Amino acid sequence: MNSRVKIWVAAVLILISPIHLFPQCEITATVNTQSVDSVFICQGDHINLQSQGDCDNYLMMNDFNDGTIGQGWSSNASPMFNNPCGPGPDGTTYLWVGPATNFPRELVTIPYSVNQSCRICFDMKYSVQAVPAPCEGPDLPTEGVHLQWSSNGGATWTDIDYWAPNGGYDANLTNWRNYCRNVPVAGTNIQFRWYQTNTSGNNYDHWGIDNVIISCPSPPTSVWWTGPGGFTYNNWNPPSFPPTQSGWYVVHLSDGQYTATDSIYVHISPPVNVSLTPSNPTLCYGQTSTLITATVTGGTPPFQYLWSNGATTPSVTVGPGTYTLVVNDYAGCSSVSASVTVNANAAPITANAGADQTLCITATTVALSGSVNIATGGIWSGGNGVYSPSNTSLNMTYYPTSAEIQNGLVTLVLTTTGNGSCPAAADSVRIYFSDFLGSVTVTANPVNCNGGNDGSLLAAVSGGSTPHTYVWSTSPPQTTAT
């Protein structure tokens, strides 16, 4: 008894300044039951915004990082703040009850006004049994730490919890752990203490605490939401609604002095559309494949591609056949699909402008008869005349110009159209204009006697139009024509 009295007399009593409150509000927002920073939805979908939170008065918030016992405490244990037994729970300074005193060792708070909704949270660690001071841990059943409360200035104390050492090697106790306990009493003069009733001496049974928080909830005075497009709602949970634009939805919680917020970004994914190019292409004669490329608009990238041939890329190289592509976007909205049919020409594309023609110089029209193979049509070009009914008619009439007739030749070209992705083919026809289209055969009847003039020439004409006109010319040694 005497030795214990001497210890109490010698103990250093540290008294701290009056109580300070540290109000703080916390709130968490969720959308569609998800607590996330952002969410993707499809255009037209509803969202369900919810929130949960409260405002606490922090009667004590002590992390000992300033190297002192801090506000709101007294202690007889001369605690250490040099982290003598390894790092703290968060790597910062902690309070360590070492060999400065024997027992009892205690940390006592000043009185607080609390209720049964208040909580005490802290980190605590026992040192391991049978190692040198100041890191020798408790092992006997009575050498643990009590968490207690008192409503009469410390005259009597009641346990909130007790942590028996379990032999001194329990890893749950010899490593830093966080503990939270509800305050079991309501009152205006309630103190709390961490208390070790028994030790084996100054150099034994050491322990430490850190990050002590005593908090009591206070009702928030207001909760409200804000969002894009002027969205507002004055309560915890707005009714479900379909947002019309992407943006931040923010919930605010206030106790009249302090405000907490939480926010969620809502991405609205527009409808996905996909197109394929080229559209329904035709392979040229001798070509075996072509490249089909998908173009996606709307939606939210990245996109997932799945072709009916198993390909998963935006572009595929394929041969003749029909292919279908299904596209999904990151938001997971409805799939969209598109199909393409690849055809193949069984023969080369050709054009035939017809045989060359020779016409009379008096002709005013040319009848053209062209044809194409594989292509769907053709177009005439060349010359300066008029095509009737149009130069896209395969069988049509061409009206040459007078200059073309006088020149005696015009060349017209028929080029295929409707070739798909294949090159066009062309063929030409020459139109000749002549002033005589027949032929003449001359038969000679010689004179009977040398030097006579009873010979004759007979011209036979084929072709042309009657009547014919004849013009003879003499050639030496003749001097006249008969």
C-alpha positions as CSV (number, residue, x, y, z in Angstrom):
1,M,0.0,0.0,0.0
2,N,2.8,2.5,0.9
3,S,4.7,1.9,-2.3
4,R,1.5,2.5,-4.3
5,V,0.9,5.7,-2.4
6,K,4.4,6.9,-3.2
7,I,3.8,6.1,-6.9
8,W,0.6,8.2,-6.9
9,V,2.4,11.1,-5.2
10,A,5.3,10.9,-7.7
11,A,3.1,10.6,-10.7
12,V,3.0,13.6,-13.1
13,L,-0.5,14.8,-13.5
14,I,-1.1,16.6,-16.9
15,L,-4.3,18.7,-17.1
16,I,-5.5,20.0,-20.4
17,S,-7.5,23.1,-21.5
18,P,-11.3,23.2,-21.6
19,I,-13.5,21.3,-24.0
20,H,-13.6,22.1,-27.8
21,L,-16.1,20.8,-30.2
22,F,-15.2,19.8,-33.8
23,P,-18.4,19.6,-35.8
24,Q,-18.3,17.6,-39.0
25,C,-20.9,16.4,-41.5
26,E,-20.6,13.4,-43.8
27,I,-22.9,12.3,-46.6
28,T,-22.7,9.6,-49.2
29,A,-24.6,9.7,-52.6
30,T,-25.7,6.7,-54.5
31,V,-27.3,6.3,-58.0
32,N,-29.2,3.2,-58.8
33,T,-27.9,1.7,-55.5
34,Q,-24.3,2.2,-56.7
35,S,-21.8,4.3,-54.6
36,V,-19.6,5.3,-57.4
37,D,-18.0,8.5,-58.8
38,S,-19.7,8.1,-62.1
39,V,-22.3,6.0,-63.8
40,F,-23.4,5.4,-67.4
41,I,-27.0,5.2,-68.4
42,C,-28.9,4.9,-71.7
43,Q,-30.8,7.9,-73.1
44,G,-34.3,7.8,-71.6
45,D,-33.4,5.6,-68.7
46,H,-34.4,6.6,-65.2
47,I,-32.0,7.2,-62.3
48,N,-32.7,6.7,-58.6
49,L,-30.6,9.1,-56.5
50,Q,-30.3,8.4,-52.8
51,S,-28.2,9.8,-49.9
52,Q,-27.3,8.9,-46.4
53,G,-25.3,10.9,-43.9
54,D,-25.2,12.7,-40.6
55,C,-23.5,15.5,-38.8
56,D,-21.3,14.7,-35.8
57,N,-19.9,16.9,-33.0
58,Y,-16.4,15.6,-32.4
59,L,-15.9,16.1,-28.7
60,M,-12.3,14.8,-29.1
61,M,-10.1,14.2,-32.2
62,N,-6.6,13.4,-31.0
63,D,-3.9,11.8,-33.2
64,F,-0.9,12.8,-31.0
65,N,1.0,13.9,-34.1
66,D,2.1,17.1,-32.3
67,G,4.0,14.9,-29.8
68,T,1.8,15.8,-26.8
69,I,-1.1,14.3,-25.1
70,G,-3.3,17.0,-26.6
71,Q,-6.5,18.6,-25.5
72,G,-9.1,17.0,-23.2
73,W,-6.9,14.6,-21.2
74,S,-5.0,13.9,-18.0
75,S,-2.6,11.1,-17.3
76,N,-0.5,9.7,-14.5
77,A,1.5,7.5,-16.8
78,S,3.9,10.1,-18.4
79,P,3.2,8.7,-21.8
80,M,5.9,8.5,-24.6
81,F,5.5,10.1,-28.0
82,N,8.7,8.9,-29.8
83,N,7.2,5.7,-31.3
84,P,9.5,3.4,-29.2
85,C,7.8,0.1,-30.4
86,G,7.6,0.4,-34.2
87,P,5.5,2.4,-36.5
88,G,1.9,3.5,-35.6
89,P,-1.3,2.4,-37.4
90,D,-0.9,5.2,-39.9
91,G,2.8,5.7,-39.8
92,T,2.5,8.8,-37.6
93,T,3.1,9.5,-33.9
94,Y,1.2,7.6,-31.3
95,L,0.8,7.7,-27.4
96,W,2.8,4.9,-25.7
97,V,2.3,3.9,-22.0
98,G,5.8,2.8,-21.1
99,P,7.9,2.2,-17.9
100,A,7.5,5.7,-16.3
101,T,4.9,4.3,-13.8
102,N,4.0,1.0,-12.2
103,F,0.3,0.7,-11.8
104,P,-2.5,1.7,-12.0
105,R,-1.8,3.5,-15.3
106,E,-4.6,5.7,-16.7
107,L,-5.5,8.2,-19.4
108,V,-8.5,10.2,-18.3
109,T,-10.7,12.6,-20.3
110,I,-12.3,15.8,-19.1
111,P,-16.1,15.7,-18.6
112,Y,-18.3,15.7,-21.7
113,S,-22.0,16.0,-22.4
114,V,-23.0,12.8,-24.2
115,N,-25.9,10.5,-25.0
116,Q,-26.2,6.9,-26.0
117,S,-25.9,7.8,-29.7
118,C,-22.3,8.9,-29.1
119,R,-19.3,6.7,-30.0
120,I,-15.7,6.2,-28.9
121,C,-13.2,5.0,-31.5
122,F,-9.5,4.5,-31.2
123,D,-6.5,2.4,-32.3
124,M,-4.8,0.3,-29.6
125,K,-1.9,-2.1,-29.4
126,Y,-0.4,-4.3,-26.6
127,S,3.4,-4.9,-26.8
128,V,4.5,-8.5,-27.1
129,Q,5.3,-10.5,-23.9
130,A,8.8,-11.0,-22.7
131,V,10.7,-8.3,-24.7
132,P,12.8,-5.5,-23.2
133,A,11.1,-2.3,-21.9
134,P,9.5,-0.1,-23.1
135,C,8.1,-2.7,-25.3
136,E,7.3,-5.5,-22.9
137,G,3.6,-6.5,-23.2
138,P,0.9,-7.7,-20.7
139,D,0.2,-11.4,-20.4
140,L,-1.7,-12.1,-17.2
141,P,-5.5,-11.9,-17.2
142,T,-5.6,-8.8,-15.0
143,E,-2.9,-6.8,-16.9
144,G,-5.2,-5.7,-19.7
145,V,-6.7,-2.3,-20.4
146,H,-10.2,-1.2,-19.4
147,L,-12.3,1.4,-21.2
148,Q,-14.5,3.0,-18.5
149,W,-16.9,5.8,-17.9
150,S,-17.7,7.9,-14.8
151,S,-20.5,10.4,-14.1
152,N,-19.4,11.5,-10.6
153,G,-16.0,13.2,-11.3
154,G,-14.1,9.9,-11.2
155,A,-15.3,8.7,-7.8
156,T,-16.6,5.5,-9.4
157,W,-15.9,3.9,-12.8
158,T,-17.9,1.5,-14.9
159,D,-16.4,-0.7,-17.6
160,I,-17.4,-0.2,-21.2
161,D,-15.0,-3.0,-22.4
162,Y,-11.9,-4.9,-21.2
163,W,-9.2,-6.5,-23.4
164,A,-7.6,-9.4,-21.6
165,P,-4.0,-10.1,-22.8
166,N,-4.7,-13.8,-23.7
167,G,-1.1,-14.8,-22.7
168,G,0.7,-11.9,-24.4
169,Y,1.0,-13.3,-27.9
170,D,-2.4,-12.8,-29.4
171,A,-1.8,-11.1,-32.8
172,N,-5.2,-9.4,-32.6
173,L,-3.9,-7.5,-29.6
174,T,-0.2,-7.2,-30.3
175,N,-0.9,-5.4,-33.7
176,W,-2.6,-2.1,-34.1
177,R,-6.4,-2.5,-34.4
178,N,-9.2,0.0,-34.4
179,Y,-12.0,-0.3,-31.8
180,C,-15.3,1.5,-31.7
181,R,-17.8,1.4,-28.8
182,N,-21.1,3.0,-28.2
183,V,-21.4,5.2,-25.2
184,P,-23.7,3.4,-22.8
185,V,-24.8,6.4,-20.7
186,A,-26.3,9.8,-21.2
187,G,-25.3,12.8,-19.1
188,T,-23.7,16.2,-18.9
189,N,-20.6,15.3,-16.8
190,I,-19.4,12.0,-18.3
191,Q,-15.7,11.2,-18.3
192,F,-13.9,8.3,-20.0
193,R,-10.6,6.6,-19.2
194,W,-8.2,3.9,-20.4
195,Y,-7.1,2.1,-17.3
196,Q,-4.6,-0.6,-16.5
197,T,-5.2,-1.9,-12.9
198,N,-2.3,-4.3,-12.6
199,T,1.3,-4.6,-13.9
200,S,4.3,-6.7,-13.0
201,G,6.3,-3.5,-12.5
202,N,7.5,-0.4,-14.4
203,N,9.4,-2.3,-17.0
204,Y,6.5,-4.6,-17.9
205,D,3.0,-4.7,-19.5
206,H,3.2,-1.7,-21.9
207,W,0.7,-0.6,-24.5
208,G,-0.4,2.4,-26.7
209,I,-3.3,4.2,-28.3
210,D,-3.8,6.5,-31.3
211,N,-6.4,8.4,-33.2
212,V,-8.9,8.8,-30.4
213,I,-12.3,10.1,-31.5
214,I,-15.3,10.8,-29.3
215,S,-18.3,11.9,-31.4
216,C,-22.0,12.5,-31.0
217,P,-24.5,12.9,-33.9
218,S,-26.4,16.2,-34.3
219,P,-29.4,16.4,-36.6
220,P,-28.7,18.1,-39.9
221,T,-30.7,21.2,-40.6
222,S,-31.0,20.7,-44.3
223,V,-30.4,18.3,-47.2
224,W,-30.6,19.2,-50.9
225,W,-29.6,18.1,-54.3
226,T,-28.4,20.1,-57.3
227,G,-27.7,18.9,-60.8
228,P,-27.4,19.9,-64.5
229,G,-30.1,21.8,-66.3
230,G,-31.2,23.5,-63.1
231,F,-32.1,20.3,-61.3
232,T,-32.9,20.8,-57.6
233,Y,-34.5,18.7,-54.8
234,N,-34.8,19.6,-51.2
235,N,-34.6,16.3,-49.3
236,W,-32.6,13.1,-49.0
237,N,-33.9,11.0,-51.9
238,P,-35.5,12.5,-55.1
239,P,-38.1,10.5,-57.0
240,S,-36.8,8.4,-59.9
241,F,-36.5,10.5,-63.1
242,P,-35.0,10.3,-66.6
243,P,-32.2,12.9,-66.8
244,T,-31.9,14.9,-70.1
245,Q,-28.2,15.8,-70.0
246,S,-25.0,14.5,-68.6
247,G,-23.5,16.2,-65.5
248,W,-22.7,16.2,-61.8
249,Y,-25.5,15.5,-59.3
250,V,-24.4,16.9,-55.9
251,V,-26.1,16.2,-52.6
252,H,-25.5,18.8,-49.8
253,L,-25.8,18.2,-46.0
254,S,-25.6,21.0,-43.5
255,D,-26.1,21.5,-39.8
256,G,-26.3,25.2,-40.2
257,Q,-22.6,25.8,-39.7
258,Y,-20.8,23.1,-41.7
259,T,-21.7,21.5,-45.0
260,A,-20.7,18.2,-46.5
261,T,-21.2,17.2,-50.2
262,D,-20.9,14.1,-52.3
263,S,-21.3,14.0,-56.0
264,I,-21.9,11.5,-58.9
265,Y,-21.4,12.2,-62.6
266,V,-24.1,10.8,-64.7
267,H,-23.1,10.0,-68.3
268,I,-26.1,9.8,-70.7
269,S,-25.2,7.5,-73.6
270,P,-27.0,8.5,-76.8
271,P,-28.4,5.8,-79.1
272,V,-25.8,3.8,-81.0
273,N,-25.9,3.8,-84.8
274,V,-23.7,1.8,-87.2
275,S,-23.2,2.0,-90.9
276,L,-21.1,-0.2,-93.2
277,T,-19.0,0.9,-96.2
278,P,-19.0,0.2,-99.0
279,S,-22.7,-0.7,-99.0
280,N,-23.4,-4.1,-100.7
281,P,-20.3,-4.0,-102.9
282,T,-19.7,-6.1,-106.0
283,L,-16.3,-7.8,-106.5
284,C,-14.8,-7.2,-110.0
285,Y,-14.2,-10.2,-112.2
286,G,-11.1,-12.0,-110.8
287,Q,-11.3,-10.2,-107.4
288,T,-11.5,-12.5,-104.4
289,S,-12.2,-10.1,-101.4
290,T,-12.9,-6.6,-100.3
291,L,-12.6,-4.5,-97.1
292,I,-15.8,-3.7,-95.2
293,T,-15.6,-0.9,-92.5
294,A,-18.0,-0.1,-89.7
295,T,-18.6,3.5,-88.6
296,V,-20.3,4.0,-85.2
297,T,-22.0,7.2,-84.2
298,G,-23.6,7.9,-80.8
299,G,-23.2,5.6,-77.8
300,T,-20.3,5.6,-75.4
301,P,-16.9,4.2,-76.5
302,P,-15.2,1.8,-76.3
303,F,-17.4,-0.2,-78.6
304,Q,-17.5,-4.0,-79.0
305,Y,-17.8,-5.5,-82.5
306,L,-19.0,-9.0,-83.4
307,W,-19.3,-10.0,-87.0
308,S,-21.2,-13.1,-88.2
309,N,-17.9,-14.6,-89.3
310,G,-16.5,-14.3,-85.8
311,A,-14.3,-11.2,-86.3
312,T,-14.2,-8.6,-83.5
313,T,-12.7,-5.6,-85.3
314,P,-14.3,-2.5,-86.9
315,S,-13.1,-3.6,-90.4
316,V,-13.1,-7.1,-92.0
317,T,-11.8,-8.4,-95.3
318,V,-14.4,-10.8,-96.8
319,G,-15.3,-12.6,-100.0
320,P,-18.8,-13.0,-101.6
321,G,-21.6,-13.5,-99.1
322,T,-23.9,-11.8,-96.6
323,Y,-22.4,-10.6,-93.3
324,T,-24.0,-9.1,-90.1
325,L,-22.3,-6.9,-87.5
326,V,-23.6,-6.4,-83.9
327,V,-22.2,-3.4,-81.9
328,N,-22.4,-2.8,-78.2
329,D,-21.2,0.3,-76.4
330,Y,-19.6,0.8,-73.0
331,A,-22.9,1.9,-71.4
332,G,-24.4,-1.5,-72.2
333,C,-27.4,0.0,-74.0
334,S,-29.3,-2.0,-76.7
335,S,-27.3,-3.7,-79.3
336,V,-27.5,-2.4,-82.9
337,S,-26.7,-4.4,-86.1
338,A,-26.1,-3.9,-89.8
339,S,-25.8,-6.2,-92.7
340,V,-23.9,-6.1,-96.0
341,T,-24.0,-8.4,-99.0
342,V,-20.9,-8.8,-101.1
343,N,-21.6,-9.9,-104.7
344,A,-19.1,-11.0,-107.4
345,N,-19.1,-10.4,-111.2
346,A,-19.1,-13.7,-113.1
347,A,-17.6,-12.1,-116.2
348,P,-15.7,-8.9,-117.1
349,I,-17.5,-5.7,-117.8
350,T,-17.6,-4.9,-121.5
351,A,-19.0,-2.3,-123.9
352,N,-19.9,-2.7,-127.6
353,A,-20.5,0.5,-129.6
354,G,-21.3,-1.3,-132.8
355,A,-19.6,-1.6,-136.1
356,D,-18.0,1.4,-137.9
357,Q,-20.4,3.1,-140.4
358,T,-20.0,4.9,-143.7
359,L,-22.7,7.4,-144.5
360,C,-23.5,9.7,-147.4
361,I,-22.3,13.2,-147.0
362,T,-26.0,14.3,-147.2
363,A,-26.9,12.2,-144.2
364,T,-28.2,14.2,-141.2
365,T,-28.7,11.3,-138.6
366,V,-26.7,8.4,-137.4
367,A,-28.4,5.3,-135.9
368,L,-26.4,3.9,-133.0
369,S,-26.9,0.5,-131.3
370,G,-24.7,-0.2,-128.3
371,S,-24.7,-2.9,-125.7
372,V,-23.0,-3.6,-122.3
373,N,-22.3,-6.7,-120.3
374,I,-22.5,-6.9,-116.5
375,A,-22.8,-3.1,-116.1
376,T,-26.3,-1.7,-115.7
377,G,-26.0,1.0,-118.4
378,G,-23.9,3.1,-120.6
379,I,-23.2,6.7,-121.7
380,W,-22.2,8.0,-125.1
381,S,-19.6,10.7,-125.5
382,G,-17.5,12.3,-128.3
383,G,-18.6,14.5,-131.1
384,N,-20.3,17.9,-130.9
385,G,-23.7,16.8,-132.2
386,V,-26.9,15.9,-130.4
387,Y,-27.8,12.6,-128.8
388,S,-31.5,11.7,-128.9
389,P,-33.3,10.9,-126.7
390,S,-30.2,11.2,-124.5
391,N,-26.6,10.1,-124.4
392,T,-27.5,7.5,-121.8
393,S,-29.7,5.5,-124.2
394,L,-27.8,2.5,-125.6
395,N,-29.9,2.6,-128.8
396,M,-30.4,6.2,-130.0
397,T,-29.9,8.7,-132.8
398,Y,-26.9,10.9,-133.2
399,Y,-27.3,14.2,-135.1
400,P,-23.8,15.1,-136.4
401,T,-22.7,18.7,-136.9
402,S,-22.1,20.1,-140.4
403,A,-18.4,20.4,-139.5
404,E,-18.3,16.7,-138.6
405,I,-19.9,15.8,-142.0
406,Q,-17.6,18.1,-143.9
407,N,-14.6,16.6,-142.0
408,G,-15.8,13.2,-143.1
409,L,-15.3,11.5,-139.7
410,V,-16.6,11.6,-136.1
411,T,-15.7,9.1,-133.4
412,L,-18.2,8.3,-130.7
413,V,-17.4,6.4,-127.4
414,L,-19.8,4.2,-125.4
415,T,-18.7,3.9,-121.7
416,T,-20.3,1.5,-119.2
417,T,-22.2,2.9,-116.1
418,G,-23.5,1.1,-113.0
419,N,-20.2,-0.7,-112.6
420,G,-20.3,-1.0,-108.8
421,S,-16.8,-0.6,-107.5
422,C,-15.3,-2.0,-110.6
423,P,-13.6,0.1,-113.4
424,A,-15.7,1.1,-116.4
425,A,-15.2,-0.4,-119.9
426,A,-15.4,1.6,-123.2
427,D,-15.7,1.0,-126.9
428,S,-15.7,3.4,-129.9
429,V,-17.4,3.6,-133.3
430,R,-16.2,5.6,-136.3
431,I,-18.8,7.3,-138.5
432,Y,-17.5,8.2,-142.0
433,F,-19.2,10.6,-144.4
434,S,-18.6,10.3,-148.2
435,D,-19.9,12.0,-151.3
436,F,-20.1,8.7,-153.3
437,L,-20.9,5.4,-151.9
438,G,-21.0,3.2,-155.1
439,S,-18.3,1.6,-157.4
440,V,-17.5,2.0,-161.1
441,T,-16.2,-0.6,-163.5
442,V,-14.8,0.6,-166.9
443,T,-14.7,-1.8,-169.9
444,A,-12.6,-0.9,-173.0
445,N,-13.5,-1.7,-176.6
446,P,-10.3,-1.3,-178.6
447,V,-10.2,0.4,-182.1
448,N,-10.4,-2.0,-185.1
449,C,-7.3,-0.6,-186.8
450,N,-4.3,1.1,-185.6
451,G,-4.9,4.8,-185.6
452,G,-8.6,4.4,-185.7
453,N,-11.1,6.2,-183.4
454,D,-13.8,3.7,-183.3
455,G,-12.9,2.4,-179.8
456,S,-15.1,2.9,-176.8
457,L,-15.2,2.8,-173.0
458,L,-18.2,1.4,-171.1
459,A,-18.7,2.5,-167.5
460,A,-20.7,0.1,-165.2
461,V,-21.9,1.7,-161.9
462,S,-23.1,-0.3,-158.8
463,G,-24.5,1.4,-155.8
464,G,-25.4,5.0,-155.4
465,S,-28.6,6.6,-156.4
466,T,-29.8,7.1,-160.0
467,P,-29.6,9.0,-162.3
468,H,-25.8,9.0,-162.3
469,T,-23.6,11.8,-163.8
470,Y,-20.5,10.8,-165.8
471,V,-17.5,13.0,-166.4
472,W,-14.7,11.6,-168.7
473,S,-11.2,12.9,-169.1
474,T,-8.8,12.1,-171.8
475,S,-5.3,10.8,-171.2
476,P,-2.5,10.9,-173.8
477,P,-2.1,9.8,-176.5
478,Q,-6.0,10.3,-176.8
479,T,-7.3,13.7,-177.4
480,T,-11.0,13.3,-177.2
481,A,-13.5,11.3,-175.1
482,T,-16.6,9.5,-176.6
